[in-house]
Amino acid sequence: MTTFLKGKVFSNSAWGVFSNLFQNILFSIFFIVIARKYDTADFANYILANTLYGFVVAFSSLGLGQWFIRTLLETDDKKLLIHQFFKIQILVGMFFYVINIVLSYSIYSNTIVRQLSLLIGINVIFDNIIYVIKFLNIAEAQQKKTFIILSVEALLKFLVACLLFVTYIPIIYLAILLILLRFITLNLFIRLGTKNTIKLRQLLGAKTNIQEVKKIVLRNWSFIVIGSISVVYWRIGNILISKTLTLNDVANYEISYKLFSMAEILPFIVSSSIFPLLISTLKKSKSNALVIYKRAFIAYAAYGLFVFTFILSFSELLIPMLFGEKYARIPMYCIEMFLTILLFPTALLQANLLVAMKLEKMDMWFNAISLVINIIICLIGLYYFKSMMVVNYAIFFSFFVFHLLQDVLLIRRKIIQPTHSLLFYCTSIAVVSIYYFLAQRFNTIYLFFLFWFFVATVFLIGYYNKYVKSAKSILSVEPVQFSEK
């Protein structure tokens, strides 16, 4: 197990971290250029069309990725399962593209938003095909292929951003250009991601048994709900803001969420490697799986604290510098949104553990409860307070309930002890409170580096005393001498 953990998990995660770092630098440059080169109205319209597309694509994938991985690792007829999954995703992608068009004309009267939705919505079909290949690569521990192809796509988007420095491109033409780039990415996934064994023409012409699709979907409906809620949870905020606040608030929310989504990447990458490991380890030894979970939990919790303190220290400096002075108020909203990063990584890990234990229906209900709480707080709060702050705190409090429900289930299943959860919450509150107190009195840039240097030093001393020093004391014990009688 240790060899596997150090080998595939580390290798895939390392590839994911480096490639996603590269991708997000390029994607962020593209996003920043769009925000700077277009006026707030065009930028907000582009965001709304993308939000609607993201909302629809959450349902179109049916959330069957984790089901696919688990089933692929257990079934003997892998080829049949892959073929079924492809057919399902293509059929459902076409259906939800039509849904995207209907929603755009129902929700928004703005002609630009509708036209952009018609174009950007085509990605629903493309994404569903890519979705299959991504999870196939995860199941086969071949995430490297996915990372390389997505890096190529990021580079192409970066080149488009460079064009905007040379000439102005109307927002509609920009959307057409991005669709062409996405089509190139799709073909790369088909040719390289599947060892060129699948042709796009074959996929589009594949016949699908409707009854077969219904059977698979009904059997795994909980995965669909989980996958859909995870995206709707974030996108619903932008839609509510667009209907109750201003286009400036839409842009502010999207920029904050863009930064938050960048922070989510590392936990998602590591989880894509840990999730199959949890499944395979649980089959052999429950205790070994729990060791993996507990070690990962500490790392995930530390990551959440690290990212939040970074945003608290640097957001007021970096955001205006990157996006321009017209978005000078974003740091305040960004810090509010990043409260959720304190809970997100460990909640993601616990969700993976629940699904690996085949408790996805419980995870589904937790997601549904969290979404309902989020929407209720947003609706009531926005009615009385016309501020994006309401949406940010609604996300945080509903996510806290989600995490708490996971804790209760894991405690009842005797997976963790109550002290485990209590220690996590108390430590998080203490660290954030101390850091916030110090940030009011000292330079936040110096504070960030000194604070985490101190934490790293304490950790290394503790690690040395617990493992290295104890190992040396064991090796230095004198051998026992037995006297002859």
C-alpha positions in Angstrom: 0.0 0.0 0.0 2.8 2.4 0.9 4.5 1.8 -2.4 1.3 2.4 -4.3 0.7 5.6 -2.4 4.2 6.9 -3.0 4.1 5.8 -6.7 0.8 6.3 -8.5 -0.8 8.8 -6.1 2.3 10.9 -5.9 3.0 10.7 -9.6 -0.5 11.5 -10.8 -0.9 14.2 -8.2 2.5 15.8 -9.1 1.6 15.8 -12.8 -1.8 17.3 -11.8 -0.3 20.0 -9.7 2.3 21.1 -12.2 0.1 21.0 -15.2 -2.8 22.7 -13.4 -0.4 25.4 -12.2 0.6 25.9 -15.8 -3.0 25.8 -17.0 -4.3 28.2 -14.4 -1.6 30.7 -15.0 -2.6 30.8 -18.7 -6.4 30.6 -18.0 -6.1 33.3 -15.4 -4.2 35.5 -17.9 -7.1 34.9 -20.4 -9.7 35.7 -17.7 -7.8 38.9 -16.6 -7.4 40.1 -20.2 -11.1 39.6 -20.8 -12.0 41.5 -17.7 -9.6 44.4 -18.7 -10.3 44.6 -22.5 -14.1 44.4 -22.4 -16.3 46.9 -20.6 -18.2 45.7 -17.5 -21.4 45.0 -19.4 -19.8 42.8 -22.1 -17.8 41.0 -19.5 -20.8 40.4 -17.3 -22.9 39.1 -20.2 -20.1 36.7 -21.1 -20.1 35.6 -17.5 -23.8 35.0 -17.4 -23.7 32.9 -20.5 -20.9 30.8 -19.0 -22.8 30.6 -15.7 -25.9 29.2 -17.5 -23.7 26.8 -19.4 -22.0 25.7 -16.2 -25.4 25.3 -14.5 -26.6 23.0 -17.3 -23.4 21.0 -17.7 -23.7 20.1 -14.0 -26.8 18.0 -14.9 -25.7 16.8 -18.3 -22.8 14.8 -17.0 -25.3 13.0 -14.7 -22.6 13.0 -12.0 -21.7 9.4 -13.0 -17.9 9.8 -12.9 -17.4 8.2 -9.5 -19.9 5.4 -10.3 -17.9 4.8 -13.6 -14.6 4.5 -11.7 -16.0 2.2 -9.1 -17.8 0.0 -11.6 -14.8 -0.1 -14.0 -12.5 -1.3 -11.2 -15.0 -4.1 -10.3 -16.3 -5.3 -13.7 -14.8 -7.8 -16.1 -16.3 -6.5 -19.3 -14.6 -3.1 -19.2 -15.1 -2.4 -23.0 -18.9 -2.8 -22.8 -19.0 -0.4 -19.8 -16.9 2.2 -21.5 -19.1 2.0 -24.7 -22.3 2.3 -22.6 -20.9 5.4 -20.7 -19.9 7.1 -24.0 -23.4 6.5 -25.5 -25.1 7.8 -22.4 -23.0 11.0 -22.3 -23.5 11.8 -26.0 -27.2 11.4 -25.8 -27.7 13.4 -22.6 -25.3 16.1 -23.8 -27.4 16.8 -26.9 -30.6 16.8 -24.7 -29.1 19.3 -22.3 -27.8 21.6 -25.0 -31.5 22.1 -26.0 -32.2 22.8 -22.3 -29.5 25.4 -22.2 -31.1 27.2 -25.1 -34.5 27.1 -23.6 -33.2 28.4 -20.2 -31.3 31.3 -21.9 -34.4 32.5 -23.6 -36.6 32.0 -20.5 -34.3 33.7 -17.9 -32.6 36.5 -19.9 -34.1 39.1 -22.3 -30.6 40.4 -23.2 -29.9 39.5 -26.9 -26.1 39.2 -26.3 -26.6 36.8 -23.4 -28.9 34.6 -25.6 -26.5 34.6 -28.6 -23.5 33.8 -26.3 -25.6 31.0 -24.7 -26.3 29.5 -28.1 -22.6 29.4 -28.9 -21.1 28.5 -25.5 -23.8 25.9 -24.8 -22.3 23.7 -27.6 -19.6 22.9 -25.0 -22.2 20.8 -23.1 -21.9 18.1 -25.9 -18.1 18.4 -26.1 -17.7 18.3 -22.3 -19.8 15.1 -22.0 -17.5 13.2 -24.4 -14.4 14.6 -22.7 -15.9 13.8 -19.3 -15.9 10.0 -20.1 -12.2 10.1 -21.2 -11.2 12.1 -18.1 -12.7 9.5 -15.8 -11.4 6.6 -17.8 -7.9 8.1 -17.4 -8.5 8.5 -13.6 -9.6 4.8 -13.3 -6.5 3.7 -15.2 -4.2 6.0 -13.3 -3.4 7.8 -16.6 -4.3 11.4 -15.6 -1.1 12.5 -17.2 -2.8 12.3 -20.6 -5.6 14.6 -19.4 -3.2 17.1 -17.9 -1.2 17.3 -21.1 -4.3 17.9 -23.3 -5.7 20.5 -21.0 -2.4 22.2 -21.0 -2.5 22.5 -24.8 -6.0 24.0 -24.5 -4.8 26.5 -21.9 -2.0 27.5 -24.3 -4.4 28.0 -27.1 -6.6 30.2 -24.9 -3.5 32.2 -23.9 -2.8 32.9 -27.6 -6.4 34.1 -28.0 -5.8 36.5 -25.1 -2.6 37.7 -26.9 -4.7 38.6 -29.9 -6.8 41.0 -27.9 -3.7 43.1 -27.3 -3.3 43.4 -31.1 -6.9 43.9 -32.2 -10.4 44.2 -30.7 -12.5 41.1 -31.1 -16.3 41.5 -30.5 -17.5 39.3 -27.7 -19.6 37.1 -30.0 -16.7 36.4 -32.3 -14.6 35.6 -29.3 -17.1 32.9 -28.3 -17.0 31.4 -31.8 -13.2 31.3 -31.6 -13.3 29.6 -28.2 -15.7 26.9 -29.5 -13.3 26.1 -32.3 -10.5 25.7 -29.8 -12.7 23.4 -27.7 -13.3 21.3 -30.8 -9.6 20.9 -31.2 -9.3 19.8 -27.5 -12.1 17.3 -28.0 -10.3 15.7 -30.9 -7.0 15.6 -28.9 -8.9 13.8 -26.1 -10.3 11.2 -28.6 -7.0 10.6 -30.4 -4.6 10.7 -27.5 -6.8 10.1 -24.4 -8.2 6.8 -25.8 -5.1 5.6 -27.7 -6.9 6.5 -30.9 -9.3 3.6 -30.5 -12.4 5.8 -30.7 -13.3 8.1 -33.6 -15.6 11.1 -33.2 -17.7 10.0 -36.2 -18.3 6.7 -34.5 -19.3 8.4 -31.3 -21.8 10.7 -33.0 -23.3 7.8 -35.0 -23.5 5.4 -32.1 -27.0 3.9 -31.5 -28.2 4.1 -27.9 -30.7 1.8 -26.2 -33.0 4.2 -24.3 -34.1 1.5 -21.9 -30.5 0.7 -21.1 -29.8 4.4 -20.4 -32.9 4.6 -18.1 -31.7 1.5 -16.2 -28.3 2.8 -15.5 -29.5 6.3 -14.6 -32.3 5.1 -12.2 -29.8 2.7 -10.6 -27.3 5.5 -9.9 -29.6 8.5 -9.5 -27.8 9.5 -6.3 -24.6 10.1 -8.2 -26.5 12.4 -10.6 -27.8 14.5 -7.7 -24.4 14.8 -6.1 -22.7 15.8 -9.3 -25.4 18.3 -10.2 -25.6 19.9 -6.8 -21.9 20.4 -6.5 -22.0 22.8 -9.5 -25.5 24.3 -9.0 -24.3 25.1 -5.4 -21.9 27.7 -6.8 -23.6 28.8 -10.0 -26.9 29.6 -8.3 -25.3 32.5 -6.5 -24.3 34.2 -9.7 -27.8 33.8 -11.2 -29.5 35.2 -8.0 -27.0 38.1 -8.1 -27.8 38.8 -11.7 -31.5 39.0 -10.9 -31.3 41.1 -7.7 -28.1 43.2 -7.9 -26.0 44.9 -10.6 -23.8 43.7 -13.5 -20.9 45.0 -11.4 -21.8 42.6 -8.7 -22.0 39.8 -11.3 -18.4 40.6 -12.3 -17.3 40.9 -8.6 -18.7 37.5 -7.8 -17.3 35.8 -10.8 -13.8 37.1 -10.2 -13.9 36.0 -6.5 -15.2 32.6 -7.6 -12.5 32.3 -10.2 -9.9 32.8 -7.6 -11.7 30.3 -5.3 -11.9 27.7 -8.1 -8.1 28.0 -8.5 -7.7 27.2 -4.8 -9.9 24.2 -5.2 -7.7 22.6 -7.8 -5.0 21.0 -5.6 -7.6 19.2 -3.4 -9.4 18.0 -6.5 -6.2 16.7 -8.1 -5.1 14.8 -5.0 -8.6 13.4 -4.5 -8.7 12.1 -8.0 -5.8 9.8 -7.0 -6.8 9.1 -3.4 -10.4 8.1 -4.3 -9.4 5.0 -6.3 -6.9 4.2 -3.6 -9.6 4.4 -0.9 -11.8 2.0 -2.9 -9.0 -0.6 -3.5 -7.7 -0.3 0.1 -11.2 -0.7 1.7 -11.6 -4.1 -0.1 -8.5 -5.4 1.7 -8.3 -3.5 5.0 -10.6 -1.0 6.5 -7.9 0.1 9.0 -5.4 0.8 6.2 -8.0 2.9 4.4 -8.6 4.9 7.6 -4.9 5.6 7.9 -4.9 7.1 4.4 -7.9 9.2 5.3 -6.5 10.5 8.5 -3.2 11.5 7.0 -4.9 13.1 4.1 -7.3 15.0 6.4 -4.4 16.7 8.2 -2.9 17.8 4.9 -6.2 19.0 3.5 -7.0 21.0 6.7 -3.6 22.6 6.7 -4.0 23.5 3.0 -7.4 25.3 3.8 -5.8 27.4 6.5 -2.8 28.2 4.3 -4.9 29.4 1.4 -7.3 31.5 3.6 -4.4 33.3 5.3 -2.8 33.9 1.9 -6.0 35.6 0.6 -6.3 37.6 3.9 -2.8 38.9 3.4 -2.5 39.5 -0.3 -5.9 40.0 -1.8 -5.9 43.8 -1.4 -2.5 44.0 -3.1 -3.0 41.4 -5.9 -6.6 41.8 -7.1 -6.5 45.5 -8.1 -3.1 44.9 -9.6 -4.4 42.0 -11.8 -7.9 43.1 -12.7 -7.7 46.9 -12.5 -8.9 49.6 -10.1 -12.5 49.3 -11.4 -12.6 46.0 -9.3 -11.0 47.6 -6.2 -13.9 46.4 -3.9 -13.4 42.7 -4.7 -10.8 41.9 -2.0 -13.5 42.3 0.7 -15.9 40.0 -1.0 -13.1 37.6 -1.9 -12.0 37.2 1.8 -15.7 36.4 2.6 -15.9 33.8 0.0 -12.6 32.2 1.0 -14.0 31.4 4.5 -15.4 28.3 2.8 -11.9 27.1 1.8 -11.4 26.3 5.5 -14.0 23.6 5.1 -13.9 22.6 1.5 -10.8 20.4 1.3 -11.7 18.2 4.2 -15.4 18.0 3.1 -14.2 16.8 -0.3 -12.1 14.1 1.3 -14.9 12.9 3.5 -17.3 12.9 0.6 -14.8 10.6 -1.3 -14.6 8.3 1.7 -18.4 8.1 1.9 -18.7 7.2 -1.8 -15.9 4.7 -1.5 -17.9 3.1 1.4 -20.9 3.0 -0.9 -22.7 5.6 1.2 -23.3 7.9 -1.8 -27.0 8.3 -1.0 -26.2 9.8 2.4 -23.7 12.1 0.7 -26.4 13.0 -1.8 -28.9 14.0 1.0 -26.1 16.1 2.7 -25.5 17.9 -0.6 -29.2 18.5 -1.0 -29.7 19.9 2.5 -26.7 22.1 2.1 -28.0 23.5 -1.2 -31.5 24.2 0.2 -29.9 26.1 3.2 -27.7 28.1 0.8 -30.7 29.1 -1.4 -32.9 30.0 1.6 -30.3 32.2 3.2 -29.6 33.9 -0.2 -33.3 34.6 -0.9 -34.0 35.9 2.6 -30.8 37.8 2.9 -30.9 39.4 -0.6 -34.5 40.5 0.1 -33.3 42.6 3.1 -29.7 43.3 2.3 -28.8 44.1 -1.3 -25.2 42.9 -1.0 -23.0 40.1 -2.4 -21.9 39.5 1.3 -25.2 37.6 1.7 -24.3 35.1 -0.9 -20.8 34.6 0.4 -21.9 33.9 4.0 -24.8 31.7 2.7 -22.2 29.5 1.0 -20.1 29.3 4.2 -22.8 28.5 6.6 -24.5 25.9 4.3 -21.0 24.3 3.8 -20.5 24.2 7.5 -23.8 22.3 7.9 -22.7 19.9 5.1 -19.3 19.2 6.8 -21.1 18.7 10.2 -23.5 16.2 8.8 -20.6 14.2 7.3 -18.9 14.3 10.7 -22.0 13.0 12.5 -22.3 10.1 10.0 -18.7 9.1 10.3 -18.9 9.2 14.1 -22.0 7.1 14.1 -20.2 4.6 11.8 -17.3 4.6 14.2 -14.9 5.8 11.5 -13.8 8.8 13.5 -14.0 9.9 17.1 -15.9 13.1 18.2 -12.6 14.5 19.4 -11.3 14.3 15.8 -14.1 16.7 14.6 -13.9 18.9 17.6 -10.1 19.3 17.3 -10.5 20.3 13.6 -13.1 23.0 14.3 -11.3 24.4 17.4 -7.9 24.4 15.7 -9.4 26.2 12.6 -11.1 28.8 14.7 -8.0 29.4 16.9 -5.6 29.7 13.9 -7.9 32.1 12.0 -8.6 34.2 15.1 -4.9 34.5 16.0 -3.9 35.3 12.4 -6.7 37.9 12.0 -5.7 39.5 15.3 -2.1 39.8 14.2 -3.1 41.0 10.7 -4.7 44.1 12.3 -1.4 45.0 14.0 1.4 44.0 11.6 2.3 44.1 7.9 0.3 41.2 6.5 2.9 40.3 3.8 5.6 39.8 6.4 3.2 38.2 8.8 2.2 35.5 6.3 5.7 34.3 5.7 6.7 34.5 9.4 3.5 32.8 10.6 3.9 29.8 8.3 7.6 29.6 8.9 6.8 29.3 12.6 4.1 26.6 11.9 6.5 24.6 9.7 9.2 24.8 12.3 6.8 23.5 15.0 5.7 20.7 12.7 9.3 19.6 11.9 10.3 19.6 15.6 7.2 17.5 16.4 7.9 15.2 13.6 11.6 14.8 14.6 10.7 14.1 18.2 8.0 11.6 17.3 9.7 9.6 14.5 13.3 10.4 14.0 14.3 10.7 17.7 12.3 7.6 18.7 13.9 5.6 15.9 17.4 6.6 17.0 16.6 5.6 20.6 15.5 2.2 19.5 18.6 1.6 17.4 20.8 2.7 20.3 19.5 0.2 22.8 22.2 -2.1 24.0 21.6 -5.8 23.1 20.4 -7.9 26.1 23.1 -10.2 27.5 22.0 -13.7 28.7 24.1 -15.3 31.3 24.8 -19.0 31.2 23.6 -21.1 34.2 
